[in-house]
Amino acid sequence: MILPTPGTIPLEFAVIEFIPRRNHCNVDNGWCANQANQFTKPRIFRTMALRDILVYPDSRLRKRATPVETVDSAVTQLIDDMAQTMYGAPGIGLAATQVNVSKRIVVIDISEAHDQLQVFINPVICGSGERVETEEGCLSVPGIVAPVSRFSQAHVTALDRHGVPFELQTEGLLAICIQHEVDHLDGKVFVDYLSQLKRDRIRKHLVRESRPEATGVARSKENTPAL
């Protein structure tokens, strides 16, 4: 998951490239905030990551992750790789599914200093509280933000990086983030909550952006082996 920034693209502009703009707009409620002059072409940071991040509509993002049976050195190495990948992207959350590893592992760091990594192995969540609509972005859907409705609170049970069970009651951004990442483990992407028209628009845009002549940046392809 990522936080919306001036460099991300509202849905209505998702099919436009290299067009200077001065407003960042939420297409569903008409809200606009003045921004410095920006380009609508998304910025891609894949070369900084230890592991390639799968990009929607890659079919591997639809695979449901399986539980981790033993927290061993391979799992902790994966966690370290995921953390560096998330920080390098940059993002505030990453699920193992997004780096083509079908295991139920999530890393999150919502701190401003990026120094409070949280690890969730085999997370089970239970949403509660009112439903709130927030702007979400995703490392697997680069350059796109859209409003998504989720529970304002979530109770989480999981294992930490040492395999020790813990429980955590979350709210606010952390609650939104953990719900977003567990969706990934279940084969869902945040754009699934949008209309078919908007999903089609995003899919076409990202497929076009994945062409080497469009960005000059190599994207993760479906025949790329897991690392």
mmCIF file of the C-alpha atoms, coordinates in Angstrom:
data_MODEL
# 
_entry.id   MODEL 
# 
loop_
_atom_site.group_PDB 
_atom_site.id 
_atom_site.type_symbol 
_atom_site.label_atom_id 
_atom_site.label_alt_id 
_atom_site.label_comp_id 
_atom_site.label_asym_id 
_atom_site.label_entity_id 
_atom_site.label_seq_id 
_atom_site.pdbx_PDB_ins_code 
_atom_site.Cartn_x 
_atom_site.Cartn_y 
_atom_site.Cartn_z 
_atom_site.occupancy 
_atom_site.B_iso_or_equiv 
_atom_site.pdbx_formal_charge 
_atom_site.auth_seq_id 
_atom_site.auth_comp_id 
_atom_site.auth_asym_id 
_atom_site.auth_atom_id 
_atom_site.pdbx_PDB_model_num 
ATOM 1   C CA . MET A 1 1   ? 0.000   0.000   0.000   1.00 0.00 ? 1   MET A CA 1 
ATOM 2   C CA . ILE A 1 2   ? 1.084   3.574   -0.604  1.00 0.00 ? 2   ILE A CA 1 
ATOM 3   C CA . LEU A 1 3   ? -0.096  6.934   0.612   1.00 0.00 ? 3   LEU A CA 1 
ATOM 4   C CA . PRO A 1 4   ? -1.562  9.157   -2.137  1.00 0.00 ? 4   PRO A CA 1 
ATOM 5   C CA . THR A 1 5   ? 0.955   11.794  -3.219  1.00 0.00 ? 5   THR A CA 1 
ATOM 6   C CA . PRO A 1 6   ? 0.938   14.641  -5.776  1.00 0.00 ? 6   PRO A CA 1 
ATOM 7   C CA . GLY A 1 7   ? 2.614   12.215  -8.211  1.00 0.00 ? 7   GLY A CA 1 
ATOM 8   C CA . THR A 1 8   ? -0.307  9.785   -8.306  1.00 0.00 ? 8   THR A CA 1 
ATOM 9   C CA . ILE A 1 9   ? -3.068  9.801   -10.889 1.00 0.00 ? 9   ILE A CA 1 
ATOM 10  C CA . PRO A 1 10  ? -6.774  10.273  -10.158 1.00 0.00 ? 10  PRO A CA 1 
ATOM 11  C CA . LEU A 1 11  ? -8.930  7.797   -12.031 1.00 0.00 ? 11  LEU A CA 1 
ATOM 12  C CA . GLU A 1 12  ? -10.291 10.323  -14.526 1.00 0.00 ? 12  GLU A CA 1 
ATOM 13  C CA . PHE A 1 13  ? -6.728  10.997  -15.666 1.00 0.00 ? 13  PHE A CA 1 
ATOM 14  C CA . ALA A 1 14  ? -5.585  7.384   -15.684 1.00 0.00 ? 14  ALA A CA 1 
ATOM 15  C CA . VAL A 1 15  ? -5.471  7.230   -19.490 1.00 0.00 ? 15  VAL A CA 1 
ATOM 16  C CA . ILE A 1 16  ? -3.565  10.497  -19.974 1.00 0.00 ? 16  ILE A CA 1 
ATOM 17  C CA . GLU A 1 17  ? 0.220   10.645  -20.240 1.00 0.00 ? 17  GLU A CA 1 
ATOM 18  C CA . PHE A 1 18  ? 2.690   13.532  -19.884 1.00 0.00 ? 18  PHE A CA 1 
ATOM 19  C CA . ILE A 1 19  ? -0.030  16.148  -19.389 1.00 0.00 ? 19  ILE A CA 1 
ATOM 20  C CA . PRO A 1 20  ? 0.917   18.939  -16.952 1.00 0.00 ? 20  PRO A CA 1 
ATOM 21  C CA . ARG A 1 21  ? -1.761  19.532  -14.321 1.00 0.00 ? 21  ARG A CA 1 
ATOM 22  C CA . ARG A 1 22  ? -2.317  21.862  -11.361 1.00 0.00 ? 22  ARG A CA 1 
ATOM 23  C CA . ASN A 1 23  ? -5.122  20.070  -9.535  1.00 0.00 ? 23  ASN A CA 1 
ATOM 24  C CA . HIS A 1 24  ? -5.345  16.657  -7.901  1.00 0.00 ? 24  HIS A CA 1 
ATOM 25  C CA . CYS A 1 25  ? -8.991  15.549  -8.039  1.00 0.00 ? 25  CYS A CA 1 
ATOM 26  C CA . ASN A 1 26  ? -11.109 12.875  -6.456  1.00 0.00 ? 26  ASN A CA 1 
ATOM 27  C CA . VAL A 1 27  ? -13.362 11.844  -9.315  1.00 0.00 ? 27  VAL A CA 1 
ATOM 28  C CA . ASP A 1 28  ? -16.176 10.570  -7.113  1.00 0.00 ? 28  ASP A CA 1 
ATOM 29  C CA . ASN A 1 29  ? -16.885 13.645  -5.010  1.00 0.00 ? 29  ASN A CA 1 
ATOM 30  C CA . GLY A 1 30  ? -15.318 16.465  -7.003  1.00 0.00 ? 30  GLY A CA 1 
ATOM 31  C CA . TRP A 1 31  ? -12.836 17.453  -4.275  1.00 0.00 ? 31  TRP A CA 1 
ATOM 32  C CA . CYS A 1 32  ? -9.776  19.250  -5.574  1.00 0.00 ? 32  CYS A CA 1 
ATOM 33  C CA . ALA A 1 33  ? -6.678  20.478  -3.798  1.00 0.00 ? 33  ALA A CA 1 
ATOM 34  C CA . ASN A 1 34  ? -4.230  22.882  -5.394  1.00 0.00 ? 34  ASN A CA 1 
ATOM 35  C CA . GLN A 1 35  ? -0.912  21.233  -6.106  1.00 0.00 ? 35  GLN A CA 1 
ATOM 36  C CA . ALA A 1 36  ? 2.341   22.295  -7.659  1.00 0.00 ? 36  ALA A CA 1 
ATOM 37  C CA . ASN A 1 37  ? 2.553   21.679  -11.396 1.00 0.00 ? 37  ASN A CA 1 
ATOM 38  C CA . GLN A 1 38  ? 2.840   17.892  -11.816 1.00 0.00 ? 38  GLN A CA 1 
ATOM 39  C CA . PHE A 1 39  ? 2.960   15.325  -14.609 1.00 0.00 ? 39  PHE A CA 1 
ATOM 40  C CA . THR A 1 40  ? 0.359   12.583  -14.639 1.00 0.00 ? 40  THR A CA 1 
ATOM 41  C CA . LYS A 1 41  ? 2.814   9.894   -15.738 1.00 0.00 ? 41  LYS A CA 1 
ATOM 42  C CA . PRO A 1 42  ? 3.442   7.612   -12.705 1.00 0.00 ? 42  PRO A CA 1 
ATOM 43  C CA . ARG A 1 43  ? 6.902   7.321   -11.244 1.00 0.00 ? 43  ARG A CA 1 
ATOM 44  C CA . ILE A 1 44  ? 8.265   3.778   -11.091 1.00 0.00 ? 44  ILE A CA 1 
ATOM 45  C CA . PHE A 1 45  ? 10.911  2.805   -8.518  1.00 0.00 ? 45  PHE A CA 1 
ATOM 46  C CA . ARG A 1 46  ? 11.328  -0.883  -9.357  1.00 0.00 ? 46  ARG A CA 1 
ATOM 47  C CA . THR A 1 47  ? 15.121  -0.714  -9.779  1.00 0.00 ? 47  THR A CA 1 
ATOM 48  C CA . MET A 1 48  ? 15.580  0.140   -6.076  1.00 0.00 ? 48  MET A CA 1 
ATOM 49  C CA . ALA A 1 49  ? 13.801  -2.972  -4.833  1.00 0.00 ? 49  ALA A CA 1 
ATOM 50  C CA . LEU A 1 50  ? 15.406  -6.280  -3.927  1.00 0.00 ? 50  LEU A CA 1 
ATOM 51  C CA . ARG A 1 51  ? 12.405  -8.109  -5.379  1.00 0.00 ? 51  ARG A CA 1 
ATOM 52  C CA . ASP A 1 52  ? 10.231  -7.250  -8.354  1.00 0.00 ? 52  ASP A CA 1 
ATOM 53  C CA . ILE A 1 53  ? 6.730   -6.102  -7.473  1.00 0.00 ? 53  ILE A CA 1 
ATOM 54  C CA . LEU A 1 54  ? 3.965   -7.649  -9.552  1.00 0.00 ? 54  LEU A CA 1 
ATOM 55  C CA . VAL A 1 55  ? 1.864   -5.073  -11.365 1.00 0.00 ? 55  VAL A CA 1 
ATOM 56  C CA . TYR A 1 56  ? -1.888  -5.308  -11.960 1.00 0.00 ? 56  TYR A CA 1 
ATOM 57  C CA . PRO A 1 57  ? -3.396  -7.039  -13.953 1.00 0.00 ? 57  PRO A CA 1 
ATOM 58  C CA . ASP A 1 58  ? -0.749  -9.765  -13.458 1.00 0.00 ? 58  ASP A CA 1 
ATOM 59  C CA . SER A 1 59  ? -2.688  -12.980 -12.800 1.00 0.00 ? 59  SER A CA 1 
ATOM 60  C CA . ARG A 1 60  ? -0.322  -14.011 -10.005 1.00 0.00 ? 60  ARG A CA 1 
ATOM 61  C CA . LEU A 1 61  ? -1.842  -11.301 -7.831  1.00 0.00 ? 61  LEU A CA 1 
ATOM 62  C CA . ARG A 1 62  ? -5.022  -13.413 -7.823  1.00 0.00 ? 62  ARG A CA 1 
ATOM 63  C CA . LYS A 1 63  ? -3.401  -16.410 -6.148  1.00 0.00 ? 63  LYS A CA 1 
ATOM 64  C CA . ARG A 1 64  ? -4.527  -16.999 -2.567  1.00 0.00 ? 64  ARG A CA 1 
ATOM 65  C CA . ALA A 1 65  ? -1.520  -17.239 -0.257  1.00 0.00 ? 65  ALA A CA 1 
ATOM 66  C CA . THR A 1 66  ? -0.968  -20.281 1.957   1.00 0.00 ? 66  THR A CA 1 
ATOM 67  C CA . PRO A 1 67  ? -0.118  -20.165 5.690   1.00 0.00 ? 67  PRO A CA 1 
ATOM 68  C CA . VAL A 1 68  ? 3.485   -20.231 6.847   1.00 0.00 ? 68  VAL A CA 1 
ATOM 69  C CA . GLU A 1 69  ? 4.077   -23.545 8.609   1.00 0.00 ? 69  GLU A CA 1 
ATOM 70  C CA . THR A 1 70  ? 7.495   -22.833 10.121  1.00 0.00 ? 70  THR A CA 1 
ATOM 71  C CA . VAL A 1 71  ? 9.174   -19.488 10.748  1.00 0.00 ? 71  VAL A CA 1 
ATOM 72  C CA . ASP A 1 72  ? 12.702  -20.363 9.686   1.00 0.00 ? 72  ASP A CA 1 
ATOM 73  C CA . SER A 1 73  ? 15.669  -18.521 8.196   1.00 0.00 ? 73  SER A CA 1 
ATOM 74  C CA . ALA A 1 74  ? 14.084  -18.548 4.726   1.00 0.00 ? 74  ALA A CA 1 
ATOM 75  C CA . VAL A 1 75  ? 11.011  -16.774 6.106   1.00 0.00 ? 75  VAL A CA 1 
ATOM 76  C CA . THR A 1 76  ? 13.029  -14.158 7.979   1.00 0.00 ? 76  THR A CA 1 
ATOM 77  C CA . GLN A 1 77  ? 15.122  -13.536 4.857   1.00 0.00 ? 77  GLN A CA 1 
ATOM 78  C CA . LEU A 1 78  ? 11.914  -13.039 2.882   1.00 0.00 ? 78  LEU A CA 1 
ATOM 79  C CA . ILE A 1 79  ? 10.692  -10.584 5.531   1.00 0.00 ? 79  ILE A CA 1 
ATOM 80  C CA . ASP A 1 80  ? 13.929  -8.599  5.280   1.00 0.00 ? 80  ASP A CA 1 
ATOM 81  C CA . ASP A 1 81  ? 13.700  -8.582  1.477   1.00 0.00 ? 81  ASP A CA 1 
ATOM 82  C CA . MET A 1 82  ? 10.069  -7.458  1.617   1.00 0.00 ? 82  MET A CA 1 
ATOM 83  C CA . ALA A 1 83  ? 10.901  -4.642  4.026   1.00 0.00 ? 83  ALA A CA 1 
ATOM 84  C CA . GLN A 1 84  ? 13.700  -3.316  1.835   1.00 0.00 ? 84  GLN A CA 1 
ATOM 85  C CA . THR A 1 85  ? 11.476  -3.663  -1.229  1.00 0.00 ? 85  THR A CA 1 
ATOM 86  C CA . MET A 1 86  ? 8.687   -1.730  0.490   1.00 0.00 ? 86  MET A CA 1 
ATOM 87  C CA . TYR A 1 87  ? 11.015  1.051   1.681   1.00 0.00 ? 87  TYR A CA 1 
ATOM 88  C CA . GLY A 1 88  ? 12.679  1.297   -1.708  1.00 0.00 ? 88  GLY A CA 1 
ATOM 89  C CA . ALA A 1 89  ? 9.445   1.465   -3.691  1.00 0.00 ? 89  ALA A CA 1 
ATOM 90  C CA . PRO A 1 90  ? 8.498   3.541   -1.547  1.00 0.00 ? 90  PRO A CA 1 
ATOM 91  C CA . GLY A 1 91  ? 5.399   2.304   0.279   1.00 0.00 ? 91  GLY A CA 1 
ATOM 92  C CA . ILE A 1 92  ? 3.925   1.755   3.727   1.00 0.00 ? 92  ILE A CA 1 
ATOM 93  C CA . GLY A 1 93  ? 2.813   -1.859  3.323   1.00 0.00 ? 93  GLY A CA 1 
ATOM 94  C CA . LEU A 1 94  ? 3.614   -4.937  1.249   1.00 0.00 ? 94  LEU A CA 1 
ATOM 95  C CA . ALA A 1 95  ? 2.219   -8.464  1.070   1.00 0.00 ? 95  ALA A CA 1 
ATOM 96  C CA . ALA A 1 96  ? 4.304   -11.465 0.017   1.00 0.00 ? 96  ALA A CA 1 
ATOM 97  C CA . THR A 1 97  ? 1.856   -12.078 -2.840  1.00 0.00 ? 97  THR A CA 1 
ATOM 98  C CA . GLN A 1 98  ? 3.028   -8.820  -4.410  1.00 0.00 ? 98  GLN A CA 1 
ATOM 99  C CA . VAL A 1 99  ? 6.576   -10.165 -4.751  1.00 0.00 ? 99  VAL A CA 1 
ATOM 100 C CA . ASN A 1 100 ? 5.338   -13.468 -6.173  1.00 0.00 ? 100 ASN A CA 1 
ATOM 101 C CA . VAL A 1 101 ? 5.667   -15.481 -2.972  1.00 0.00 ? 101 VAL A CA 1 
ATOM 102 C CA . SER A 1 102 ? 2.429   -17.228 -2.074  1.00 0.00 ? 102 SER A CA 1 
ATOM 103 C CA . LYS A 1 103 ? 2.831   -17.084 1.711   1.00 0.00 ? 103 LYS A CA 1 
ATOM 104 C CA . ARG A 1 104 ? 0.710   -15.232 4.235   1.00 0.00 ? 104 ARG A CA 1 
ATOM 105 C CA . ILE A 1 105 ? 3.224   -12.573 5.261   1.00 0.00 ? 105 ILE A CA 1 
ATOM 106 C CA . VAL A 1 106 ? 2.730   -8.807  5.486   1.00 0.00 ? 106 VAL A CA 1 
ATOM 107 C CA . VAL A 1 107 ? 5.136   -6.006  6.371   1.00 0.00 ? 107 VAL A CA 1 
ATOM 108 C CA . ILE A 1 108 ? 3.926   -2.525  7.316   1.00 0.00 ? 108 ILE A CA 1 
ATOM 109 C CA . ASP A 1 109 ? 5.569   0.701   8.442   1.00 0.00 ? 109 ASP A CA 1 
ATOM 110 C CA . ILE A 1 110 ? 3.339   3.767   8.695   1.00 0.00 ? 110 ILE A CA 1 
ATOM 111 C CA . SER A 1 111 ? 5.827   5.831   10.734  1.00 0.00 ? 111 SER A CA 1 
ATOM 112 C CA . GLU A 1 112 ? 7.069   9.096   9.279   1.00 0.00 ? 112 GLU A CA 1 
ATOM 113 C CA . ALA A 1 113 ? 10.681  8.108   9.941   1.00 0.00 ? 113 ALA A CA 1 
ATOM 114 C CA . HIS A 1 114 ? 10.221  4.636   8.371   1.00 0.00 ? 114 HIS A CA 1 
ATOM 115 C CA . ASP A 1 115 ? 11.797  3.003   11.403  1.00 0.00 ? 115 ASP A CA 1 
ATOM 116 C CA . GLN A 1 116 ? 8.896   1.086   12.977  1.00 0.00 ? 116 GLN A CA 1 
ATOM 117 C CA . LEU A 1 117 ? 8.538   -2.043  10.877  1.00 0.00 ? 117 LEU A CA 1 
ATOM 118 C CA . GLN A 1 118 ? 5.639   -4.321  11.805  1.00 0.00 ? 118 GLN A CA 1 
ATOM 119 C CA . VAL A 1 119 ? 5.578   -7.936  10.652  1.00 0.00 ? 119 VAL A CA 1 
ATOM 120 C CA . PHE A 1 120 ? 2.428   -10.060 10.430  1.00 0.00 ? 120 PHE A CA 1 
ATOM 121 C CA . ILE A 1 121 ? 2.750   -13.770 9.648   1.00 0.00 ? 121 ILE A CA 1 
ATOM 122 C CA . ASN A 1 122 ? -0.504  -15.668 9.037   1.00 0.00 ? 122 ASN A CA 1 
ATOM 123 C CA . PRO A 1 123 ? -2.592  -12.609 9.960   1.00 0.00 ? 123 PRO A CA 1 
ATOM 124 C CA . VAL A 1 124 ? -6.288  -13.051 10.754  1.00 0.00 ? 124 VAL A CA 1 
ATOM 125 C CA . ILE A 1 125 ? -8.304  -9.861  10.990  1.00 0.00 ? 125 ILE A CA 1 
ATOM 126 C CA . CYS A 1 126 ? -11.747 -8.906  12.218  1.00 0.00 ? 126 CYS A CA 1 
ATOM 127 C CA . GLY A 1 127 ? -13.006 -5.482  11.170  1.00 0.00 ? 127 GLY A CA 1 
ATOM 128 C CA . SER A 1 128 ? -15.086 -3.339  13.492  1.00 0.00 ? 128 SER A CA 1 
ATOM 129 C CA . GLY A 1 129 ? -16.266 0.211   14.018  1.00 0.00 ? 129 GLY A CA 1 
ATOM 130 C CA . GLU A 1 130 ? -17.814 2.399   11.376  1.00 0.00 ? 130 GLU A CA 1 
ATOM 131 C CA . ARG A 1 131 ? -16.928 2.171   7.718   1.00 0.00 ? 131 ARG A CA 1 
ATOM 132 C CA . VAL A 1 132 ? -14.783 5.001   6.433   1.00 0.00 ? 132 VAL A CA 1 
ATOM 133 C CA . GLU A 1 133 ? -13.843 5.966   2.895   1.00 0.00 ? 133 GLU A CA 1 
ATOM 134 C CA . THR A 1 134 ? -10.206 6.829   2.313   1.00 0.00 ? 134 THR A CA 1 
ATOM 135 C CA . GLU A 1 135 ? -7.996  7.385   -0.711  1.00 0.00 ? 135 GLU A CA 1 
ATOM 136 C CA . GLU A 1 136 ? -5.827  4.323   -1.317  1.00 0.00 ? 136 GLU A CA 1 
ATOM 137 C CA . GLY A 1 137 ? -2.890  3.611   -3.554  1.00 0.00 ? 137 GLY A CA 1 
ATOM 138 C CA . CYS A 1 138 ? -0.978  0.400   -4.144  1.00 0.00 ? 138 CYS A CA 1 
ATOM 139 C CA . LEU A 1 139 ? 2.536   -0.573  -5.189  1.00 0.00 ? 139 LEU A CA 1 
ATOM 140 C CA . SER A 1 140 ? 0.971   -3.130  -7.555  1.00 0.00 ? 140 SER A CA 1 
ATOM 141 C CA . VAL A 1 141 ? -1.220  -0.458  -9.161  1.00 0.00 ? 141 VAL A CA 1 
ATOM 142 C CA . PRO A 1 142 ? 1.361   2.319   -9.632  1.00 0.00 ? 142 PRO A CA 1 
ATOM 143 C CA . GLY A 1 143 ? 0.215   5.869   -10.112 1.00 0.00 ? 143 GLY A CA 1 
ATOM 144 C CA . ILE A 1 144 ? -3.464  5.271   -9.294  1.00 0.00 ? 144 ILE A CA 1 
ATOM 145 C CA . VAL A 1 145 ? -5.447  6.384   -6.248  1.00 0.00 ? 145 VAL A CA 1 
ATOM 146 C CA . ALA A 1 146 ? -9.136  5.851   -5.557  1.00 0.00 ? 146 ALA A CA 1 
ATOM 147 C CA . PRO A 1 147 ? -11.567 5.976   -2.610  1.00 0.00 ? 147 PRO A CA 1 
ATOM 148 C CA . VAL A 1 148 ? -12.204 2.643   -0.869  1.00 0.00 ? 148 VAL A CA 1 
ATOM 149 C CA . SER A 1 149 ? -14.571 1.950   2.025   1.00 0.00 ? 149 SER A CA 1 
ATOM 150 C CA . ARG A 1 150 ? -13.186 -0.140  4.911   1.00 0.00 ? 150 ARG A CA 1 
ATOM 151 C CA . PHE A 1 151 ? -13.693 -0.664  8.633   1.00 0.00 ? 151 PHE A CA 1 
ATOM 152 C CA . SER A 1 152 ? -12.150 2.047   10.801  1.00 0.00 ? 152 SER A CA 1 
ATOM 153 C CA . GLN A 1 153 ? -10.789 -0.581  13.227  1.00 0.00 ? 153 GLN A CA 1 
ATOM 154 C CA . ALA A 1 154 ? -9.402  -4.090  12.878  1.00 0.00 ? 154 ALA A CA 1 
ATOM 155 C CA . HIS A 1 155 ? -8.381  -6.689  15.442  1.00 0.00 ? 155 HIS A CA 1 
ATOM 156 C CA . VAL A 1 156 ? -5.385  -8.715  14.264  1.00 0.00 ? 156 VAL A CA 1 
ATOM 157 C CA . THR A 1 157 ? -3.956  -12.030 15.437  1.00 0.00 ? 157 THR A CA 1 
ATOM 158 C CA . ALA A 1 158 ? -0.683  -13.120 13.856  1.00 0.00 ? 158 ALA A CA 1 
ATOM 159 C CA . LEU A 1 159 ? 2.865   -14.351 14.425  1.00 0.00 ? 159 LEU A CA 1 
ATOM 160 C CA . ASP A 1 160 ? 5.784   -11.945 14.633  1.00 0.00 ? 160 ASP A CA 1 
ATOM 161 C CA . ARG A 1 161 ? 9.080   -12.424 12.771  1.00 0.00 ? 161 ARG A CA 1 
ATOM 162 C CA . HIS A 1 162 ? 10.220  -14.844 15.493  1.00 0.00 ? 162 HIS A CA 1 
ATOM 163 C CA . GLY A 1 163 ? 7.087   -16.990 15.236  1.00 0.00 ? 163 GLY A CA 1 
ATOM 164 C CA . VAL A 1 164 ? 5.638   -15.669 18.506  1.00 0.00 ? 164 VAL A CA 1 
ATOM 165 C CA . PRO A 1 165 ? 1.826   -15.225 18.490  1.00 0.00 ? 165 PRO A CA 1 
ATOM 166 C CA . PHE A 1 166 ? 0.432   -11.767 19.277  1.00 0.00 ? 166 PHE A CA 1 
ATOM 167 C CA . GLU A 1 167 ? -2.803  -9.789  19.090  1.00 0.00 ? 167 GLU A CA 1 
ATOM 168 C CA . LEU A 1 168 ? -3.204  -6.152  18.134  1.00 0.00 ? 168 LEU A CA 1 
ATOM 169 C CA . GLN A 1 169 ? -6.160  -3.792  18.029  1.00 0.00 ? 169 GLN A CA 1 
ATOM 170 C CA . THR A 1 170 ? -5.631  -1.313  15.207  1.00 0.00 ? 170 THR A CA 1 
ATOM 171 C CA . GLU A 1 171 ? -7.380  1.836   14.095  1.00 0.00 ? 171 GLU A CA 1 
ATOM 172 C CA . GLY A 1 172 ? -6.919  4.639   11.621  1.00 0.00 ? 172 GLY A CA 1 
ATOM 173 C CA . LEU A 1 173 ? -4.263  4.259   8.950   1.00 0.00 ? 173 LEU A CA 1 
ATOM 174 C CA . LEU A 1 174 ? -2.856  1.022   10.389  1.00 0.00 ? 174 LEU A CA 1 
ATOM 175 C CA . ALA A 1 175 ? -6.306  -0.591  10.320  1.00 0.00 ? 175 ALA A CA 1 
ATOM 176 C CA . ILE A 1 176 ? -6.815  0.482   6.708   1.00 0.00 ? 176 ILE A CA 1 
ATOM 177 C CA . CYS A 1 177 ? -3.362  -0.732  5.740   1.00 0.00 ? 177 CYS A CA 1 
ATOM 178 C CA . ILE A 1 178 ? -3.689  -4.190  7.314   1.00 0.00 ? 178 ILE A CA 1 
ATOM 179 C CA . GLN A 1 179 ? -7.068  -4.701  5.601   1.00 0.00 ? 179 GLN A CA 1 
ATOM 180 C CA . HIS A 1 180 ? -5.521  -3.661  2.269   1.00 0.00 ? 180 HIS A CA 1 
ATOM 181 C CA . GLU A 1 181 ? -2.590  -6.075  2.669   1.00 0.00 ? 181 GLU A CA 1 
ATOM 182 C CA . VAL A 1 182 ? -4.678  -9.044  3.834   1.00 0.00 ? 182 VAL A CA 1 
ATOM 183 C CA . ASP A 1 183 ? -6.789  -8.512  0.713   1.00 0.00 ? 183 ASP A CA 1 
ATOM 184 C CA . HIS A 1 184 ? -3.600  -9.159  -1.275  1.00 0.00 ? 184 HIS A CA 1 
ATOM 185 C CA . LEU A 1 185 ? -3.070  -12.427 0.589   1.00 0.00 ? 185 LEU A CA 1 
ATOM 186 C CA . ASP A 1 186 ? -6.591  -13.428 -0.440  1.00 0.00 ? 186 ASP A CA 1 
ATOM 187 C CA . GLY A 1 187 ? -5.970  -12.601 -4.098  1.00 0.00 ? 187 GLY A CA 1 
ATOM 188 C CA . LYS A 1 188 ? -7.716  -9.225  -4.115  1.00 0.00 ? 188 LYS A CA 1 
ATOM 189 C CA . VAL A 1 189 ? -6.511  -5.810  -5.266  1.00 0.00 ? 189 VAL A CA 1 
ATOM 190 C CA . PHE A 1 190 ? -8.005  -2.520  -4.104  1.00 0.00 ? 190 PHE A CA 1 
ATOM 191 C CA . VAL A 1 191 ? -9.317  -1.733  -7.581  1.00 0.00 ? 191 VAL A CA 1 
ATOM 192 C CA . ASP A 1 192 ? -11.703 -4.691  -7.177  1.00 0.00 ? 192 ASP A CA 1 
ATOM 193 C CA . TYR A 1 193 ? -13.840 -2.337  -5.101  1.00 0.00 ? 193 TYR A CA 1 
ATOM 194 C CA . LEU A 1 194 ? -14.263 0.001   -8.079  1.00 0.00 ? 194 LEU A CA 1 
ATOM 195 C CA . SER A 1 195 ? -16.685 -0.158  -10.974 1.00 0.00 ? 195 SER A CA 1 
ATOM 196 C CA . GLN A 1 196 ? -15.981 -2.352  -13.988 1.00 0.00 ? 196 GLN A CA 1 
ATOM 197 C CA . LEU A 1 197 ? -15.523 0.751   -16.137 1.00 0.00 ? 197 LEU A CA 1 
ATOM 198 C CA . LYS A 1 198 ? -12.845 2.145   -13.838 1.00 0.00 ? 198 LYS A CA 1 
ATOM 199 C CA . ARG A 1 199 ? -11.094 -1.225  -13.564 1.00 0.00 ? 199 ARG A CA 1 
ATOM 200 C CA . ASP A 1 200 ? -10.983 -1.533  -17.351 1.00 0.00 ? 200 ASP A CA 1 
ATOM 201 C CA . ARG A 1 201 ? -9.550  1.968   -17.651 1.00 0.00 ? 201 ARG A CA 1 
ATOM 202 C CA . ILE A 1 202 ? -6.827  1.235   -15.105 1.00 0.00 ? 202 ILE A CA 1 
ATOM 203 C CA . ARG A 1 203 ? -6.011  -2.120  -16.698 1.00 0.00 ? 203 ARG A CA 1 
ATOM 204 C CA . LYS A 1 204 ? -5.572  -0.594  -20.147 1.00 0.00 ? 204 LYS A CA 1 
ATOM 205 C CA . HIS A 1 205 ? -3.441  2.203   -18.757 1.00 0.00 ? 205 HIS A CA 1 
ATOM 206 C CA . LEU A 1 206 ? -1.079  -0.110  -16.862 1.00 0.00 ? 206 LEU A CA 1 
ATOM 207 C CA . VAL A 1 207 ? -0.786  -2.571  -19.743 1.00 0.00 ? 207 VAL A CA 1 
ATOM 208 C CA . ARG A 1 208 ? 0.228   0.310   -21.982 1.00 0.00 ? 208 ARG A CA 1 
ATOM 209 C CA . GLU A 1 209 ? 2.685   1.595   -19.370 1.00 0.00 ? 209 GLU A CA 1 
ATOM 210 C CA . SER A 1 210 ? 4.286   -1.859  -19.080 1.00 0.00 ? 210 SER A CA 1 
ATOM 211 C CA . ARG A 1 211 ? 5.554   -1.699  -22.666 1.00 0.00 ? 211 ARG A CA 1 
ATOM 212 C CA . PRO A 1 212 ? 9.305   -0.959  -22.798 1.00 0.00 ? 212 PRO A CA 1 
ATOM 213 C CA . GLU A 1 213 ? 8.762   1.832   -25.322 1.00 0.00 ? 213 GLU A CA 1 
ATOM 214 C CA . ALA A 1 214 ? 6.317   3.511   -22.933 1.00 0.00 ? 214 ALA A CA 1 
ATOM 215 C CA . THR A 1 215 ? 8.491   3.787   -19.827 1.00 0.00 ? 215 THR A CA 1 
ATOM 216 C CA . GLY A 1 216 ? 11.913  2.337   -20.508 1.00 0.00 ? 216 GLY A CA 1 
ATOM 217 C CA . VAL A 1 217 ? 11.560  0.449   -17.212 1.00 0.00 ? 217 VAL A CA 1 
ATOM 218 C CA . ALA A 1 218 ? 11.410  -3.348  -17.041 1.00 0.00 ? 218 ALA A CA 1 
ATOM 219 C CA . ARG A 1 219 ? 8.304   -4.583  -15.236 1.00 0.00 ? 219 ARG A CA 1 
ATOM 220 C CA . SER A 1 220 ? 7.742   -7.942  -13.597 1.00 0.00 ? 220 SER A CA 1 
ATOM 221 C CA . LYS A 1 221 ? 6.308   -10.352 -16.175 1.00 0.00 ? 221 LYS A CA 1 
ATOM 222 C CA . GLU A 1 222 ? 4.231   -13.436 -15.600 1.00 0.00 ? 222 GLU A CA 1 
ATOM 223 C CA . ASN A 1 223 ? 7.072   -15.769 -16.652 1.00 0.00 ? 223 ASN A CA 1 
ATOM 224 C CA . THR A 1 224 ? 9.515   -14.246 -14.159 1.00 0.00 ? 224 THR A CA 1 
ATOM 225 C CA . PRO A 1 225 ? 10.479  -16.866 -11.574 1.00 0.00 ? 225 PRO A CA 1 
ATOM 226 C CA . ALA A 1 226 ? 9.982   -16.180 -7.888  1.00 0.00 ? 226 ALA A CA 1 
ATOM 227 C CA . LEU A 1 227 ? 13.152  -15.194 -6.040  1.00 0.00 ? 227 LEU A CA 1 
# 
